[in-house]
Each structure stands twice: as structure tokens, then as C-alpha cells.
Amino acid sequence: MVISTRERASELTHPVRQAYDRLADEYDTRWRRYIDASVQMALEAVELQGGERVLDLGCGTGQLEARLLARWPQLQITGVDVSPEMLNQALAMRLPVRWLAGEAAALPLADARFDVVACLSAFHYFRQPRAALAEMRRVLRPQGQLIVVDWCDDYLTCKLCSAWLQLTDPAFYKTYSLTECQAELQRAGFQVISAARCRIGWLWGMMRLVCRAE
Ligand SMILES: C[S@@+](CC[C@H](N)C(=O)[O-])C[C@H]1O[C@@H](n2cnc3c(N)ncnc32)[C@H](O)[C@@H]1O
């Protein structure tokens, strides 16, 4: 069930929400190759036994959830996204996941609730990145794992793409270099265990940061 959050009213004009509500129908097909590769980056880093509580922040159409549950069917997963239409696509898969409409900077979730938090290809949309990181830290239990996968400004193609999107796409906010992202994570109370870059095709320069809540 999709549950509205206390922030819902203010989300009505959210440019990200509008953009992804429009894109939702075709997101999986249009971005298939990118999604497969970026989800794989997270799967290679995630540490799970099988029954843990996982939060996927900016879960979109639930592609990470589908792959996690295929491997660990007993996981208790919550997916949060600002776009109800993306969540409707996720709902259609009928996975045993709690889907929540919500804003990263004000998560409708209890403290220390999760063993793992994942945030894939969403951080560059966050208008309040520090508040979002503080929320990730708050809902993660001590020593819990955070995995951030996102575009990386260290690649020229990504830098150019970001500059273009900043001019043309009201949904877009900001991409980060690996060093910048690492510094923000440390500032938010995470120990960065690994920080790595790689490409998806010729265009997308990616980074993956794996952290522990201190
Ligand atoms: C590029 S999609 C990635 C979806 C999914 N994580 C994946 O890897 O396929 C970005 C998602 O982040 C969500 N998002 C962006 N800003 C958000 C925010 N402030 N709070 C919650 N979700 C947000 C968007 O609605 C969108 O579904």
C-alpha cells in the first residue's frame, strides 16, 4: 500500500515528482541497461544474511527490490520515493515490500529501524542533501550499512551532462565528485568503507560509496 506522508502537501509542486510521474510508464524500458548496471553495483556491495530490514531511498520502480528479493526472499524492505507514479509501477510487481510516498529530507520512519539503507541514482536530485543524509543516518542502526550509487562529477561526460541538465531540467539538482560525496557522508556521521568509480557505457560515470553508521 502507498501511504502518504506528512510532507505530501508540499510535494505537490515538487519538480522531481512531476518529472518522474511523467516518466514512470517508460522508465524501466528507457533506462534498462543503466538500471541493470547500477543495481548490480549495489548488489555487489550489500552485506545481507536474509532477514534484515532494508530501506531503498528514491526506490523508483522497485528494480533493486525485485533483485534483492529474488536472492533473499525473507528481507523486510521499505521503498520510499517522492513520485507516486514511480511507486505505482513498483506496486504492480506485487512484491512483499512496504512502499511509501515520502521525501528524503523528512522520512516518515522510526530511528535506527534499518540494517541497510540504499540510495541509487537519486542523491543528485536531493534539494536538501545534508538533511537527507541526516535522515539516512537517523533511520540506520549503529554499524548499519549505507550504499550510495550515483553519477560522479569526476568524469568529464558527467560534468557536461550535469551542466546541461542544470540549464534545461528543473528536476535536476547537483552531482558530486567522489571526494565531495565522501566528505558529505563523513560529515553526516558515516565511516566510508569503500569509495569507487566506474563507467556505465561511454556516458555515465558512476560512483559507489559503501559506509557504516558510526
Ligand atoms: C533515477 S531514479 C532512480 C530510481 C531507482 N533508485 C533506480 O535505481 O532505478 C531517481 C528516483 O529518485 C526519486 N527522488 C528524487 N528526489 C527524491 C526525494 N527528495 N525524496 C524521495 N525520492 C526522490 C525520484 O522520484 C526517482 O524515482
The ligand as a MOL file (V3000), in Angstrom:
LIG
                    3D

  0  0  0     0  0            999 V3000
M  V30 BEGIN CTAB
M  V30 COUNTS 27 29 0 0 0
M  V30 BEGIN ATOM
M  V30 1 C 16.8280 7.9600 -11.4700 0
M  V30 2 S 15.5150 7.4290 -10.4480 0 CHG=1
M  V30 3 C 16.2730 6.0380 -9.6300 0
M  V30 4 C 15.2490 5.0270 -9.1640 0
M  V30 5 C 15.8460 3.7700 -8.5660 0
M  V30 6 N 16.6220 4.0590 -7.3850 0
M  V30 7 C 16.6850 3.0530 -9.5900 0
M  V30 8 O 17.8970 2.8990 -9.3690 0
M  V30 9 O 16.1360 2.6270 -10.6170 0 CHG=-1
M  V30 10 C 15.5150 8.6500 -9.1480 0
M  V30 11 C 14.3750 8.4520 -8.1810 0
M  V30 12 O 14.5960 9.2540 -7.0240 0
M  V30 13 C 13.3710 9.7950 -6.6210 0
M  V30 14 N 13.6400 11.0040 -5.8230 0
M  V30 15 C 14.2800 12.1130 -6.2450 0
M  V30 16 N 14.3270 13.0350 -5.2620 0
M  V30 17 C 13.7150 12.4980 -4.1860 0
M  V30 18 C 13.4800 12.9510 -2.8530 0
M  V30 19 N 13.8740 14.1710 -2.4560 0
M  V30 20 N 12.8550 12.1290 -1.9960 0
M  V30 21 C 12.4570 10.8920 -2.3970 0
M  V30 22 N 12.6430 10.4080 -3.6450 0
M  V30 23 C 13.2850 11.1880 -4.5420 0
M  V30 24 C 12.6560 10.0880 -7.9380 0
M  V30 25 O 11.2670 10.2620 -7.7940 0
M  V30 26 C 13.0270 8.8710 -8.7710 0
M  V30 27 O 12.0920 7.8340 -8.6490 0
M  V30 END ATOM
M  V30 BEGIN BOND
M  V30 1 1 1 2
M  V30 2 1 2 3
M  V30 3 1 2 10
M  V30 4 1 3 4
M  V30 5 1 4 5
M  V30 6 1 5 6
M  V30 7 1 5 7
M  V30 8 2 7 8
M  V30 9 1 7 9
M  V30 10 1 10 11
M  V30 11 1 11 12
M  V30 12 1 11 26
M  V30 13 1 12 13
M  V30 14 1 13 14
M  V30 15 1 13 24
M  V30 16 1 14 15
M  V30 17 1 14 23
M  V30 18 2 15 16
M  V30 19 1 16 17
M  V30 20 1 17 18
M  V30 21 2 17 23
M  V30 22 1 18 19
M  V30 23 2 18 20
M  V30 24 1 20 21
M  V30 25 2 21 22
M  V30 26 1 22 23
M  V30 27 1 24 25
M  V30 28 1 24 26
M  V30 29 1 26 27
M  V30 END BOND
M  V30 END CTAB
M  END
